Amino acid sequence: MASDLAKLRHARSKKDFPDISLEENEYVVLKIKRSGIIPILVWSGVILAAIFFIALNIMVSSTSSTGMFSMDSASRGFFSIIIDIVFGVVLISALISMHVYSNNRLFVTNKRIIQQSQASLFSSSTNVIDLISIEDVSFKQAGIVEHMIKVGTLRMSTIGEETTYTFKYVDTPIDELETITHLVHVEKQEKDERINRH
């Protein structure tokens, strides 16, 4: 019965997460994404920058040669183009940052943790950690900003090499921590039972 349920969950996970290579009877239990508050803050900053640049453009365009900026029409046109270029750079930077930010994901299966990381537009990596090798799972918030917006870093330490894997900008993951810890205990218990049987 448990084996049939695992097969059903495995088939469902294969369908829902085609980019993850799952082992036999392995299925996704959790998909952890980065916090949604960071994109809101970034796009709020872009909107404020847009308002600033539009106001600056209006001020430059409406001033006469004796006004505050004292520019002729050619200079005003050039300054206006510079403002548009700077805002374009801000917008493109925000789009790239959000693409990179959203492509960082953590999948927790009943056997492993699969971390898909993207550091920049052309730099990505995947870390796979067996649940059985995880010794400690914790959550850390550093600084007043992380406490205010309720985000932090999920940390997973492994046995032996004592490697620590981190996943930043996660909403306070109380339920996720409990689930990962439970899965680690289940996997270790199953290993002990297999050893005792042999």
N, C-alpha and C positions, 0 to 999 in steps of 0.2 A: 504493500500500500504506500509506504513512504517512498519506495523506489519509483513507483508510478507517478507520484506527486512531483518528485524531483525531475523526472523526464518531462512532465507537462510544463513545469516552470522553466526548464532548460529550453524547450521549444519556444516558449513565449519570449524568453530573454533573447534568443537568437533572432527572433523576428523584430523585437523592439530595439535591440542594440546590434545591428549588423556589422558595425565597425570593431566590435570586440570579439576576439578569438576565445571562445569558451570551451573548456574541457567537457568530457562526458559527465552528465548529471550536475554540471555547474550552472548556476543561475544567478542573476543580478538581484540582490536584496535591496541595495541603496544606490541612488545616484546623487552625489553631493556636488552642487554647483557653488560658485562664488556668490557672495551676497548681491542682492539686487539694488542695495542702497548706493553702491559706488557708481554705477552707471547714471543714477539719478543725479548724484552730485556732479559728475562730469558734464552731463548735458545741461545742468543748471548753469555751470560755469560757461559753457559755450553760448547759451542764451544771453547771459550777462555780457559776454564779449561781443556778441552780435549787436546788442543794444548800444554798447559803448562805441563800436565802430560805425554804426548807422548815425548816431548823434554827431560823431566827429566828422563824418562825411558831409552831413547837412551843414555843420558849422563852416567847414572849408568851402563848400560850394556856394554858400550864401554871403560870404564876406567879400567886401569890395577891396580895391587896392589900398584904401585908407583904413581898413578895418583892423581887427585884432591880428590876423595872420599876414596882412599886407602882401598879397600874392596877385600876380596877373593870371589871366584865364589859363594859360599853358601850365603854369606852376600848380594851379588848383587841380587841373586835370591829372597831372602827374602824381600829385599827393593823393588824390582820390584812388588812382590805380594801385599805389603802394598800400593804402588801407585795405583795398579789396584783396590784394595778394596775401597780406598778413592774416586777414580773417580766413582766407582759403587754407592757409597753412594750419591755422588753429583747428579748423573743421576737419581737415584730412587727418591731422594728428589724433583728434578725438575718435574718428572712425576706426583708425588703425588700433588705437589703444583698446577700444571696446571689443574689436574683433579678437585681439590677443587675450584680453581679460576673460571673455566668454568661452574661449576654447580651452580653458583650464578646467578639467573635470576629474572627479574621483568616483570610481565605481567599486562598490563593495559587493562581492559575490559570497556564496556560502563556503568558498575555498580560498579566495585571494582578494587582494586590494589592487586595483588597476588605476594608476594615476597617469592621466594624459596632461602633459604640461606644455605650454607654449610661452617662451620667453620673449620672442619678437615675431615679426611677420614671417621670417624665414628660419626660425629656430624652434623646433619642437622635440619632445621626447616622451617616452612611455616607461614608467616604472611598474614592475609587477612584484608584489610582495605576498608570499604565502602567509595565510592567517596563522599557521602553526609557528611561524618564526617571529611573530610579533610578541613583544614582552610587555609593552606599555602603550596605552593610547591616552592622550591628554589634549587639553585645549588651553591656549594661552592668549591673554590680551595684554598688549604692551602700550602704555600711554593713554592719555585722557581721550584722544580722538576715538580710538578703538572701543573704549568703554562707552563713550557717548553714542556712537552709531551701532553698538552691539555687534561688532565683528571681531574676529581674531584668527589665530592660526591653529589648525588641527595638526597634532604631532603624533607620529607613530614610530616607536623605537623597536629595533629588532634585536634578537638574541645573538650572541657571538660577536659579530663585527661591530655591534653597537652603532649601527647606522640609524640616523633619525631622518625620516621622511616628513616633509611639511607640506601643508596645503593652506595657503593664506587667503584672507578676506572671506572667511566663512561666517555665516550667521551663527550665533551661539548654538552649538550642536548638542544639546543635552540628550535628546532621544537617540541621535546618531551615535554618540559615544557609548551609550548603553547597548545599542544594537551591535556595534563592532566588538565591544568587549564580550558580549554574549556569544557571538559567532566564533571568536578566538577560543573561548572556553570549550565550546561544543567541539570544535576541530581538534583541540588538544585531548579532550576526553575520548573522542573516537580513536585517536592515535594510540592512546594508552590501552584501550580495549582491544585494538588490533594486535598490539605487542603482547598483551596477556593471553590472547587466544593461541599465539604461536609458541 
